[in-house]
Amino acid sequence: MDGAEQHQHLPGRPSPAPSVLLTGATGFVGSFLAASLRAACSVRTAGRSVPAGGYAHVTVAAFGRESDWRRALDGIDAVVHCAGPAHAKHGEAELRRAIVDASAALAAQAARAGVRRFVYVSSIRACVSVTHGAAVSEEEPARPDDAYGRAKLEAEKAILAEATIQPIALRPPLVIGPGAKGNLGALLRALDTPLPLPFAGIDNKRNVISLPSLAEAVRLALEPANPATGVFHAADQPALSTPQMAALLREGMGRPRRLFAAPAFKALAPRPLVQSLEVDDSRLRATFGYRGQDAREALVACGRAWARR
């Protein structure tokens, strides 16, 4: 049975669940998306490792220009692509291979396979890493300032060039959840103590997005009734300062908020803790009806889930 026969709809019968290929399903974001999409879609996963959950899976051993996605794409209606390194702990050549080359190969092969929608989970860092007094929108010129952001931007361009797959690139900021690694994981571990911490003197504004909110954005982007394409920023609102976020996470953990100001810490702290990164996601809200969560509630929930892990 070929793809056209497989998806033929007979009058009087309910439409079959759309078939979605998900990459990156073993990761922090991808594993949550797989479980979320399963409620309304037939989910197939593809990648080097088999994720938990009993999904139909196709192994793709090589991630790069040579990646062969044909078997994974057979009979697929839509692709959600979130595979790739989540942090900039790799060299530029490795980031280009795993992010740019693999994404370009997947998008080109998806177009040849007749895929009707392609959602790429990119990063706000494809646009900027720091804002200065105003939230960044999709209309702002992209100015990535590191190899990771540049690779994400190049991958976006390669995917968006394949017009027949109705491509969408979602740009989330820091994704929050109890299984996070990287900067958020380090912050959660630091906050999970009754000791006071030197965050009170930090005056910045940053957006985050919860796993449920990102899953909402992906589900809305997959809706066949809305043909919108292009780049969309996605976040939970409002933007908050690092001290506010730390206090809310600690509240969820059942820890005292106990923060104090230490000028020397502000000078030495990692950049994401002290600089601003405000995200304007009004285009996603207006186009798809995205709502997201209240960022304050999402942070308390993240702290609570961390404490229960």
C-alpha positions in Angstrom: 0.0 0.0 0.0 1.6 3.3 -1.0 1.2 6.6 0.9 -1.7 7.9 -1.1 -3.7 4.7 -0.6 -2.8 4.6 3.1 -4.3 8.1 3.7 -7.4 7.8 1.5 -10.5 9.0 3.5 -13.8 7.3 2.8 -17.0 9.4 3.2 -19.0 8.6 6.4 -15.9 7.4 8.3 -14.0 9.4 10.8 -10.7 10.9 9.5 -7.7 8.8 10.5 -5.3 10.3 13.0 -2.5 12.2 11.2 0.8 10.3 11.1 3.6 12.4 12.7 7.3 11.6 12.5 9.1 12.9 15.6 12.9 13.2 15.9 14.7 13.7 19.2 12.2 11.6 21.2 14.8 10.4 23.7 15.6 14.0 24.7 14.2 16.3 27.4 11.8 18.1 25.0 11.2 15.3 22.5 10.1 12.7 25.1 7.5 15.1 26.4 6.3 16.0 22.9 6.0 12.3 22.0 3.6 11.6 24.9 1.7 14.8 24.2 1.2 14.2 20.5 0.2 10.5 21.0 -3.2 11.6 22.3 -4.2 12.9 18.8 -1.7 11.6 16.3 -0.1 8.3 15.2 3.5 9.0 16.3 6.5 7.4 14.7 9.9 8.2 16.1 13.3 8.3 14.3 16.8 8.6 15.6 19.9 6.7 16.8 18.3 5.4 20.0 14.8 3.8 20.7 12.8 6.0 23.1 10.7 4.6 25.9 7.0 4.4 25.4 6.6 1.7 22.7 6.4 4.0 19.7 6.9 2.8 16.2 10.5 3.6 15.6 12.9 3.8 12.7 16.6 3.9 13.4 18.6 6.6 11.6 22.2 5.8 12.5 23.9 8.9 10.9 22.9 12.5 11.6 24.3 14.7 8.9 24.2 15.4 5.2 24.3 11.6 4.6 21.2 10.9 6.7 18.7 8.6 5.0 15.2 9.4 6.3 13.2 7.7 3.5 12.0 4.7 5.5 11.1 6.9 8.5 9.1 9.3 6.2 7.1 6.6 4.4 3.4 7.4 4.8 4.0 10.4 7.1 1.7 13.5 7.1 3.8 15.8 9.2 7.3 16.0 10.8 8.2 17.5 14.2 12.0 17.9 14.2 13.6 18.5 17.6 16.7 16.3 17.4 20.1 17.8 17.8 22.4 19.1 20.5 20.5 21.2 23.0 23.6 23.1 24.3 26.6 24.7 22.7 29.1 22.2 24.2 30.2 21.0 20.8 32.6 22.4 18.2 31.2 24.5 15.3 31.8 21.7 12.8 29.9 19.2 14.9 27.0 21.6 15.4 26.8 22.3 11.7 26.7 18.5 10.9 24.2 17.6 13.6 22.0 20.7 13.3 22.3 22.2 9.8 23.2 19.2 7.6 20.8 16.8 9.3 17.9 19.3 9.2 18.5 20.2 5.6 18.6 16.5 4.6 15.4 15.7 6.5 13.5 18.7 5.0 14.5 17.9 1.5 13.6 14.2 1.8 10.3 15.2 3.5 9.5 17.3 0.5 10.1 14.4 -1.9 8.0 12.1 0.3 5.0 14.5 0.1 5.0 15.6 3.8 2.4 18.3 4.3 3.7 20.1 7.4 7.1 20.4 9.0 7.5 21.9 12.5 11.1 22.6 13.5 11.8 23.2 17.2 14.5 25.8 16.9 15.7 28.3 19.6 15.4 31.9 20.4 19.2 31.9 20.2 18.8 31.7 16.4 17.8 35.3 16.7 19.5 36.8 19.7 20.9 35.7 23.1 20.4 39.1 24.9 17.8 41.9 24.7 18.1 45.5 25.9 14.9 46.9 27.1 12.4 45.5 24.6 11.2 42.0 23.7 12.5 40.5 20.5 10.0 39.7 17.8 10.2 37.8 14.5 10.7 41.0 12.6 14.0 41.7 14.3 17.1 40.9 12.2 18.6 37.6 13.4 21.9 38.2 15.2 23.1 34.9 16.7 26.2 35.4 18.7 27.5 31.9 19.1 28.0 28.7 17.0 24.9 27.1 18.4 22.6 30.1 17.4 24.2 30.3 14.0 23.6 26.6 13.3 20.0 26.9 14.4 19.5 29.9 12.1 21.0 28.1 9.1 18.9 25.0 9.8 15.8 27.3 9.9 16.7 28.7 6.5 17.2 25.3 5.0 13.9 24.0 6.3 11.9 27.2 5.3 13.3 27.0 1.8 11.2 23.8 1.2 7.9 25.5 0.6 5.8 22.4 -0.2 6.2 21.1 3.4 4.5 24.2 4.9 7.4 24.7 7.2 7.3 26.4 10.6 10.2 27.2 12.9 9.3 27.6 16.6 11.8 29.6 18.6 11.4 28.9 22.3 13.6 30.4 25.0 14.8 28.3 28.0 12.5 25.3 28.3 11.6 24.5 31.9 10.8 21.1 33.4 12.0 18.7 36.1 14.2 16.7 33.8 16.2 19.6 32.5 20.0 19.6 32.1 22.3 22.4 31.2 21.8 25.8 32.8 18.4 25.1 34.2 19.4 21.8 35.7 22.4 23.5 37.4 20.1 26.2 38.7 17.5 23.8 40.1 20.3 21.9 41.9 21.6 25.1 43.4 18.2 26.2 44.5 17.3 22.9 46.2 18.9 23.9 49.5 17.7 25.8 52.5 20.7 28.1 52.3 20.3 31.7 51.1 21.6 32.4 47.6 23.1 35.6 46.1 20.5 36.3 43.4 18.7 39.3 44.9 20.9 42.0 43.2 20.2 40.8 39.6 18.0 43.2 37.6 17.0 41.6 34.4 14.0 40.2 32.5 13.9 36.8 30.9 11.2 34.6 29.3 10.9 30.9 29.8 8.5 28.3 28.3 7.2 25.2 30.1 7.1 21.8 28.4 3.3 21.8 28.3 3.3 25.3 26.6 5.8 24.2 24.0 3.7 21.1 23.3 0.7 23.3 22.9 2.6 25.4 20.3 3.6 22.3 18.4 0.1 20.9 18.4 -1.3 24.1 17.1 1.3 24.4 14.4 0.3 20.9 13.2 -3.3 21.9 12.7 -4.1 21.3 9.0 -6.7 24.1 8.9 -4.1 26.8 9.4 -1.6 27.1 6.5 0.6 29.7 8.1 4.3 29.2 7.7 7.5 30.9 8.8 9.2 31.7 12.1 7.2 32.0 15.3 8.5 32.9 18.8 6.9 30.9 21.6 7.1 31.7 25.4 5.3 31.8 28.6 4.5 35.3 29.8 5.3 37.5 31.6 9.1 37.9 31.5 10.6 37.7 35.0 13.9 38.6 36.7 16.3 35.9 37.8 15.4 36.7 41.5 11.7 36.3 40.8 12.3 33.0 39.0 14.6 31.7 41.7 12.0 32.6 44.4 9.1 30.9 42.4 11.2 27.7 41.8 12.0 27.6 45.5 8.4 28.1 46.4 7.5 25.0 44.3 10.3 23.0 46.0 8.9 23.9 49.4 12.1 25.8 50.2 12.4 29.3 51.8 12.9 32.0 49.2 16.0 33.4 51.0 17.9 35.5 48.5 20.5 38.2 49.2 22.4 40.7 47.0 26.1 40.1 46.3 27.7 42.5 43.8 30.7 40.2 43.3 28.4 37.3 42.3 26.6 39.4 39.7 30.0 40.1 38.1 31.0 36.5 38.1 27.7 34.7 37.4 27.0 32.9 34.2 25.6 35.3 31.5 22.1 33.7 31.3 21.6 34.4 35.0 22.2 38.2 34.8 21.4 39.3 31.2 17.9 39.9 29.8 16.2 37.9 27.0 12.6 39.0 26.5 10.5 37.3 23.9 7.6 38.7 22.0 5.3 35.8 21.0 2.3 37.9 19.9 2.5 36.6 16.3 2.0 33.0 17.5 -0.9 34.0 19.7 -2.6 35.9 17.0 -2.0 33.3 14.2 -2.7 30.1 16.1 -4.6 31.1 19.2 -1.6 30.0 21.4 -2.2 30.8 25.1 0.7 29.2 27.0 0.9 29.2 30.8 1.4 32.0 33.2 5.2 31.9 33.7 4.9 32.3 37.4 2.6 29.3 37.7 4.9 27.3 35.4 7.9 28.0 37.5 6.2 27.0 40.7 5.0 23.8 39.0 8.6 23.1 37.7 10.0 23.5 41.3 7.3 21.2 42.6 7.9 18.5 40.0 11.7 18.8 40.7 11.1 18.2 44.4 9.0 15.1 43.6 11.3 13.5 41.1 
